[in-house]
Amino acid sequence: MWQDSMASGRSSRSKKSHDCLFDGALVNGHSTLNVPNNYDRRQWTDIDASSFAKNTFNPIRTFVEDPDLQPNPEKNVISLSIGDPTIFGNLEPCKEIIDAVQTSLKSMKCHGYIPSVGTRDARRAVARYSSINGLEVDPADVILSCGASHALEMCVLCFCDPGENILIPRPGFSVYKTHAEAVGIETKFYDLDPTKSWQVDLHSLRSAVDNKTRAILVNNPSNPCGSVFSKEHLRDILEVAREFRLPIIADEIYEHFVFSGQTYHPLASLTNEVPIVSCSGLTKRFLVPGWRTGWIIVHDINGALKPIKKGLVALSQKIMGGNALIHGAIESILEKTPQAFFDATVKVVEDNAVLAFNALSSIPGLKPIMPQGAMYMMVGVDLERFKEFPDDTAFCKELFRQESVFCMPGMAFSYPNYFRIVLTVPREMILDACDRVSTFCEEHAKYFS
Ligand SMILES: *Cc1c(COP(=O)(O)O)cnc(C)c1O
C-alpha cells in the first residue's frame, strides 16, 4: 500500500502538469496527493503543524522552559522543580554502575542495533531483578524502553483507541495526559486524598469508570505526592479493577524508593487475577535519568494480555531498539549495585523531607504533606492569604522572580492550590529555600486581612 502510493505519487509528479497540481489533488485523473483543494501551491504559506503536534502538551517542561520565567539576578537559583536527582552533584551513580557501562563500552560489542524489545541478557537481568517471592517474571514478558516515560507511552497507546479513556490519579504525573491526549485518547481523573496521605479515593475511582474505560493507571510510590500505598490499600485498588474487569498500568518507577518503616509492594505481587503491566527503569533509583533506560513487565496473570503483549512488541519496533551500551551493562548494574548505595540516596531524601516539612509547617498559609517515599513533597497554599496571586502558578512565578526558588505549581499535576518541591537537593539548599519561602510568604501575606 505504502509503496504503491509512493510509487504512483512519484510517477504522477514526474508527469505533472502545473495547473493540475495547483488546482488541487487531481493528478493523472485520480487523487493521489490528498491535499485540500484550497491548498495554494504557488507560494509558501504557514506550514501548519499537525494536530498530533498541536495536541501534545507537557505542562512541566512547558513551565520550566518558559523563557519569560526569570530569577532574581541577585540571588542564586535553587531549583526544586525538576525531578532530576543528579543536578546538584550531591547524588551520583556509584562506582559499580559507572564501571558496568565502561566495561560495556570497551567490550566493543555494544555499538550496534539491538532487538526492539531489548537484548536477551538485558531482558533476563530485568526479569531477575523484578522477581520476588511469589512473583516470578519471565524474560519473555520484559520489554525494554527509552526511559519509563516511553514505557508508559507504549502502554497507553496499546490499551486505548482514540475516544476511549484511561483513569489517572489527581494529583498525578503529567506525562500520562500528554501521551493520551496527543492522539485523542481521553483521560479521566480519580482523586487522591491529601488528608489520608494521598490514598486513592476509591469512590471517585469507581465513579470514574465508564464504558469507554480501558485501564486504570496507578502510580506507587507517587510523583508528585511521595505517597507509598500499604498492602491493604493496594488490595482495595485491585478489587475495584477486578470488579470492572479493568487491567492496571502500574507506574512503579519509584519502586523500593521508600523511607524508613515503609514497605514497597509491587502491585502484581498482590493479585492472582488482575492483569498488570508495570513500568519502571534505571532512571530514579540508579540516579541516571539521562541514560534513558526503562522497561515494561507484562504480568499476564490470567492469559488476558496476549494481544497487549503482541501490541507492545509492535510499538517497541517504532524505534530501532534502545541504548545498546546500557543494555550491555544492565546485568551488572542490576546485580552489583550495593544496597548501601540505595540506602544512602533514600536517607538524603528522607532527611530533606523532615527538614522541609518542619520548616514549611511553621509558615502561616502553607501546609506541607509529609511523604513516605519517592523524591517529592506537595505543599498546600492557602491563596486566601496571598490574595494578590490568582493561582498557584502565579505564586510560583513570583517566588522565582523574587527569591530565585523554583517550585512546580500544582496545576502542572492538575491539582491547584499546591506546589511541589523536589527533595534531592543538598541539605543547605533545602534549608535556604525554606527560609526564602518563609520571607516571601511573610511579605505577601501583608495583604491578608
Ligand atoms: C521520572 C518519572 C517517570 C519517567 O522516567 P524516565 O525514565 O525518565 O522516562 C515516569 N513516571 C514518573 C511518576 C516519574 O516521576
The ligand as an SDF file (V2000), in Angstrom:
LIG
                    3D

 15 15  0  0  0  0  0  0  0  0999 V2000
   10.5340   10.3820   36.3440 C   0  0  0  0  0  0  0  0  0  0  0  0
    9.2360    9.6800   36.1490 C   0  0  0  0  0  0  0  0  0  0  0  0
    8.9810    8.8940   35.0150 C   0  0  0  0  0  0  0  0  0  0  0  0
    9.8430    8.8950   33.7800 C   0  0  0  0  0  0  0  0  0  0  0  0
   11.0490    8.4270   33.8770 O   0  0  0  0  0  0  0  0  0  0  0  0
   12.0260    8.3350   32.6200 P   0  0  0  0  0  0  0  0  0  0  0  0
   12.6540    7.0170   32.8320 O   0  0  0  0  0  0  0  0  0  0  0  0
   12.9740    9.4730   32.7920 O   0  0  0  0  0  0  0  0  0  0  0  0
   11.2610    8.4300   31.3670 O   0  0  0  0  0  0  0  0  0  0  0  0
    7.7940    8.1910   34.9510 C   0  0  0  0  0  0  0  0  0  0  0  0
    6.8810    8.2770   35.9070 N   0  0  0  0  0  0  0  0  0  0  0  0
    7.0680    9.0600   36.9900 C   0  0  0  0  0  0  0  0  0  0  0  0
    5.9920    9.1180   38.0040 C   0  0  0  0  0  0  0  0  0  0  0  0
    8.2320    9.7950   37.1360 C   0  0  0  0  0  0  0  0  0  0  0  0
    8.3850   10.6060   38.1790 O   0  0  0  0  0  0  0  0  0  0  0  0
  1  2  1  0
  2  3  1  0
  2 14  2  0
  3  4  1  0
  3 10  2  0
  4  5  1  0
  5  6  1  0
  6  7  2  0
  6  8  1  0
  6  9  1  0
 10 11  1  0
 11 12  2  0
 12 13  1  0
 12 14  1  0
 14 15  1  0
M  END
$$$$
